[in-house]
């Protein structure tokens, strides 16, 4: 894989760390800025909404800019948002910086997903996507626990400064490493915006976007509420929370890396094998969560299966949106983040039921079941080798 892909992954690592680390910092942010923890939670919502809205909006605004300059600009805006956030004592301003950061992250992902596919042969989009998404999955392994440690030792602002610091070499690397000609060629020779928007209405594309969103919703439904299961149901100490989160992240990295080698040529078997395993895994996690050894093992496995299936479906989105090259990444980004917003909301409704803290795992299983029921009648669409169509 070409070096520019890894520079994009470095930026994705910094941005993914910021997205996921906030939950662990809220208890420190709230008293420092004189708000309740519940109010501080608006920071998470602001980021999520900014991601969903920002992906298509920013992608349209940046479609005529060279990919290199657009990506560099997004990373610099993201860095600036964290510098301002780390320095401010105003909660409303901190919320504004989270929205700005989310818009920059959404724009970066939308352009990066498309740019990554131009850096490799047409039949290797899945592997390119795996490298790019590895930045996000490594963030859950190292970045998020690292941010939690910095927040504990030096305060929440230190974690914001650290994210800004990682953005700087990423921006320099992208500015010097991404071939400028690709962005200019796309801007000059690409289809008109109206033509691209028309492509986004295709039923095949809408189907794989829906499936990607539902599977990602299942992933975030269970992942978001892991902490209370670790300290409650499993009876482990608080120090085990970052360990469990890191295990999920390690599984995610393994899953997206392995699936990236299969999602280009054989997406059908990936979905057919991984989907049912994922469906069984979430209820198994709910049933065995009181056994620490089983919990730790299943968290790793579910992370791997979730990102293997989710990554394969998002690769399908990129193939199906080939005729909309500047908006393909925004489709994939919107699908991912719609799931990230909806999943925790669905899971939260189960916390007040008899299932208690284990409710989100059952919700994840139900969401996977819905995805498989939708996918089964349309399995030929998912199994189609779109890479061969691109090559013809």
N, C-alpha and C positions, 0 to 999 in steps of 0.2 A: 504494500500500500504506500502511496506517495506521502512524503513528509507533510505537505499542507493539510492533509487529513488529520494528522496528529496535532497540528496547531489549532485546528478547529475544535478538536477534542479537549485541548487544554482550556480553551475559553468555555466550552460546555461544562467542564469540571468546575470552574469558578462560579458559573451561573447556577449550576445544579446545587452546589454547596449552599449558596445563598437561599435558594428556594426551599431546601429541606431543613436547614439548620435553625430556622426561625422558631419552630415549635419549642425547642429546648431553651431558647433565650427569652421567651415571653415572661416567665416569672421574674427575671431581672429587669427587663425593660419597663414593666408596669410601674413598680415603685419609683424607679429613676425618673420617669416622666409624669408621675403623679396621676396615673390612670389605673383602673382595675384590670385584672388579668383578662376578663371578658372583653373589655374595650380594646385591650392590646391585641386580642385575637383578630380585630379588624385588619391588622397588618397582613395576616395570612390571606384573608378574603380579598383584600385589595390586590395582592399579587396574583392570585388565581384568576380573578376577573380580568385583570390587565393582560394576562397571558391569552385568555380565550378571545377577547376582543381585539387584542393587538396583532395577532398572527395574520389575519387577512388584511386588516387595515394597513399595517406598516409594510407588508409585502407589496401591496398595490402602490403605495407611495414610493417605495424604493425600487420598483421593477425596472426603471430606466437608468438606474445607477449601476456602475460596474460592481460586480460582486465583491471585489477586494475592498473598495472604499466603503461600501455599505456595511460590510461585516466589521471593518475596523471602527467605523462610526458607532455601530451598536455596542461594541465592547467598551469604547471610551465613554459613551453615555451611561452604560451600566456601572463602570468604575466611578464616574462622577457622582452618580446617585448614592453609592455607598460611602464616598468621602463626605458628602453633605449629611447623609444619615448618621454617620459616626460622630459628626461634630455638633449636630443639632440638639437642642434641649426642648424642642417643640414637637409634641405628638402629631398634630396635623401636618407639619412639614415632613415628619418621618413617614407618615402615610403616603404623602405625595411622592416621596422618593421611592417608595415601594411600587407605586403605580408606574413611575418612570422606568424603574429597573425592569418591571414585568414587560412593559412595552418594548424595551430594548432587547430583552431576552427572547420575546416572541418574534420580533423582527429578525434577530440573529438566527434562531432556529429555522424560521421559514426560508431565509436565504441560504443558510448553511446546508440544509437538507438538499436543496436543489444544487448548490455549488459542489457538494461532495460527490454527487452522481456525475458531474462533468469532469471530475478528476480521474475517473476510472473508465474502463471499457463499458459499453451499454449493458452487458450481461453480468456486471459485478456490483450492481446497486446495493444489493443486500449486504455485501461485505463492507462496502463504503459506509453504509448506514450503521453497521455494527461498530466500526471504529469511532464514528462520531458519537453514537450513544454510549460508548464505553466511558466517555468523559463524565456523563451524568451518573452512570452506575458506579464508577470509582468515587464519585462525590459522596454517595451513600456509604461507601466502605471507609473512606479516609477523611473526606472533607467534613461531613456532618459530625462525626465523633470529634474530629480536630477542632471544629468550631465550638462544640460543647465544652471541650477542655479549656480553650482560650476564654470562653465566656465565664467559666467557673473560676479560673485563676486571675484573670485581668479585667473582667467585666464584659458586657455584651458588645461594647463599642470596639473592643479588640478584634472580635470576630468580623465585624464590618470592615475594619482596616485591613485585615488579612485577605478578605475577598478582593478588595480594591487592589492590593499588592499583587495578587496573582493575575489580575486582569491586565496589568501593564505589560509583562512579557508576552502575554497572549496577543494583545493588540499589535505590538511591534512585530511579532512573528507572522501574524496574518498580513500586515501591511507589506512585509517584505517577501513573504513566502507564497501567497496566493497569486497565480498568474493573472495579470490584469486583462489579458486578451480575452479570457473566457467571459468575464462580465460584459465587456464591450460588445463582443459577438452576440451574446444573448440579447442585449439591449437593441442592437441594430437589426438583427435577423429574426428575432422572436415574433410570434403571432401577436395580433392586436389584442388589447385588453378584452374587448367584447367577445372575441373568439375564444379566449381563455376562459372567461366566465361561462360561456355556453358549454364548454367541456366539463365544467364542474357540476353540471346537472345530469351527467350520464349515470344511469342506474347502477352500473358496475362499480363506479367510483363511490357513489353514495353508500353502496352496500359495504365495501371494505372499510370506508370511513366509520360507518356505524359499528361494525364489528370491532375495529380498533378502539373506538371510544368505550364500548361496553367492557371489553377485556381490561382496558386500563382503569376503568371504574372499579372493576373487581380487585385489581391490584392495590389501588389506593384505599379502597374500603377496608381491607385487612391491614395494610401497612400502617395507616394513620393511627390505628388504635392498638398497636402492638404493646406499647409501654404499660398500660394498666393490666394486661394479661401477664406480662413478665413479673410484675411486682405483686399482683393479686393472685390470679389462678395458679401460676407456677410457683409462687412463694419465693422468688429470687429477690436479691437486694437491688437497689437503684443502680448500682454500678454495672449490673448486667444489661441495662437498657441499651447503652451504646454498643455492647457486644452483640446483642440480638439484631440491632439495626445494621451493624456491620456485616453480620452473617447474611442478612437479606440482601444487602448490597453486593456481597461477594457472589451470592447465587445469581443475582441479576447480571453481573458482569460475565459470569460463566455462560448463562443462558443466551444472552444477546450475542456473545462471541461465537458460540457453537452454531446457533441458528443462522447467523449471518452467512455461514458457509453453505447452508441448505436453502435459504429463502429465495434465492435467485432462480434455481433450477427445479427444486422439488418442494414448493410451498404446501402442496396438498398433503403429502405425508407428514409434514411438520404439524399442521393443524389437526390431522386425523389422529396422531399419536399424542401430541402434547395436550390438546384440548381435553380429552377425557381424563388424563392424568391430573391436570389442573383442577378439573371438576371434583375428583375424588379427594384431592389434597386439602382443599379448604375445610370440608367437614371433618376430615381426619385430624387436622390441626385443632379444630374446636373440641373434638372428643379427647384428644391426647394432650391438651395444653397443660394439664396439671402434672404432667411428667416432664421435668426439665430437659432430660436427654432427648426425648421425642420432640419437644418444642423446638429445641435448637436445631435438630436435624431437619425437621419439616419446614422451618423458616427458611433455611438455605435452599431446600428443594423448591418451595413455592416461589422464592425469588427467581430461581433459574427458569422454572416453567412459565411464570408470568411474563418475563421479558423475552423468552424464546418465542412464545405465541404472539405477544404484543408487537415485538420487533418484526416478525414475519408479516403480520397484517399491515403494519405501517410501510413496509417495503412494497407490499401490494398496492398501497395508495400511491406511492411514487411511480410505479409502473403504469397504473391506470390513468394517472394524470400527466403522462408523457407529453400529450398535446397541449398542456398548459404549463410550460416549463418554469415560468417565473412565479406561478401560484401553487405549484405542486407541493412545495415545502410548507406553505401556509395551510394547505389541506391536512397534511400529516400533523402539523403542530396543533391545529384546531381540534383534531380528533383526539390527540393525546391529552390535551388540557381540558377538553370537555369532560373526558373521563375522570381526570384528576379532581375536577370540581364536583361532579355528580356522585362519584363513589363514596367519599366521606359523608356526604349528606344522607345518602341511602343508609350507610352503616350507622350513622348517629341515631336513626329512628329505631334501631334494634336495641339500643342500650337500656331503654326503659322497659323492655320485655323480660320474660322469664329467662331468656338466654343471657342477659346481663352483659358482662365484658366480652363474652364469646360471640355475641350477636353479630358483630362485624364479619367474623369468619363465615358464618352461615350466609350472610348477605353476599359475601364474595362468591361463595359457591353458587348461589342463586343467579347472580349476574353472569357467571361463566355458563351456567345452564341456558340462560336466555340467549347468549351469544351462539352456543352450539346449536340450539333449536333453529335460530335464524340462518346459521351457516349451512346446516345439513342439506336443505332443499337446493341451496345455491352452491354446493361444493365444487361444481365444475368451474365456476367463476374464479374461485380461490386457487384451484389446482392448475389453472391455465398457465402455461409457461410464457408469460408476457415478454421475458427477456428475448426469446427467440423471435417474437413478433417485432421487437425493436430492431433486431439485427437484420431482419429481412427488408 
